[in-house]
Each structure stands twice: as structure tokens, then as C-alpha cells.
Amino acid sequence: MVEFSDNELTSLPADMFNNMPVLESVTLSRNKFTTLLPEPWKPMLGQLRLVTLDDNPIDCNGTISWMLQSNARHKVSGTCATPPNLAGTRISDLDDSR
């Protein structure tokens, strides 16, 4: 498990999770993420089980759809802040078409 909560982070370096072959859980709660780019996550998608994004201003207007693919083995915890029609929706309740 890696925890980066309460750090005012807005993005992750592309090589963030390189050389972490057994990492299964990442907590990014209470930061300032509006989206998550796929590049940092690629090395660990096979073993990833949980991504915690609670209390981040996540924009769920398609920008995180790659994390919600139907073949994904991981759970994403957190809620959408935008767009207005999705505000307050749990990320886990979205499908990969949004």
C-alpha cells in the first residue's frame, strides 16, 4: 500500500509506480486531483486492487474512463465533483462510457 493523502497533489509523475511489482493499493485522498492520467498506472494495472480518491475534486466527464473499463480488476473509491450532472456520484457507480 502507498498513501499520499493530504498533500495537495494534482498529478503524478509518469514513472511513479515503476518498479513496484507487488503494489495493490494506492490512497490519494484529500488532494487536488481532478483527473488521473493512465501513464503512471500502466506498470501496476495487473495487480492493482484499490485506488482511493476520496475528497478530491474529480472531473468524471470521461477523463477517468480508462480506470473504469469493464475488465479492470480494481476498485476505485471516491466521488465525482464535476460535471454538475455527475456531482456526488460515486466513481464506482460509473461505467466506462462516461
Secondary structure, DSSP 8 states (H G I E B T S, - for coil): -EE--SS------TTTTTT-TT--EEE--SS--S---SGGGGGGTTT--EEE-TTS-EE-SSTTGGGG-TT---EEE-BEEESTTTTT-BGGG--TT-
